[in-house]
Amino acid sequence: MTNKWTISFQYWTITFCTNKEQNIAPKDCSIYEAGEIDAAWKALTEGKQDVWVWVKSLSEAMRFVLSRHIYVKAAGGIVTNPKGESLLIYRNEHWDLPKGMIEPGETPEIGAIREVEEETGLVSPIIEKLLLTSYHVYNLYGGWHIKKTYWYEMSCDSDSALTPQIEEGIIECRWCGKEERAEHLNQSYSMMKMINDRLQ
C-alpha cells in the first residue's frame, strides 16, 4: 500500500512518501530525503517543478508542513447533470471547479453546496458522496497558506440558468461532457488534473 501525501502548488506538486524501497517516484521529478524538506519546498515554489520527498513518517512530515503554514479549509463540488455533464467555471484565465472557504459553523457539506450555488447560480445541488480531499499551498499577502479542500460529487435536476459570480472573478459557467471536461481540467492547475484523474 502506498503511503503518500500530495500537495499542489500552481501547476506542480510535492509528494511525501514512505515507500522508498518500491521506487515509485516519477522519473521526471526532483527527489529529496526527509532531512531536506526545506530544500524540496524551495525547489517547488522557486524552481517550479514537481518534487518527491522520501520520509520515514508521513504524520511527522504533515505536522512539520502544517506548522509552517496558515491552515484553512474549503469545500467544493463536482456537479453532474442528468446528461452526465460536469459543471465547470472559468476564473483567472483557467477552467476550475466551484469551491470556497468554509464559513464558521458550517460543515464541509453545507459549505460545498453554498459555494456551488453562489459561484454558479445553480439551485439546490445534491451531495452524493465525498470524492476526495486535496491540499494546495499559496502565498497571500506575504504569508504562506495551506488549504484543505473537501470535494464532493454532486448531482442536480435543475434546468435553471447558470449565473457566474462576477465579483469573485468568475466570467463563465459551462456544462461539459467527459472529453471536454478532461481537456479543460488537464490544462488547468495541478489540483484540477488530480481531480479529473479521480473522475475517470
Disulfide bonds with the S-S distance in Angstrom:
none
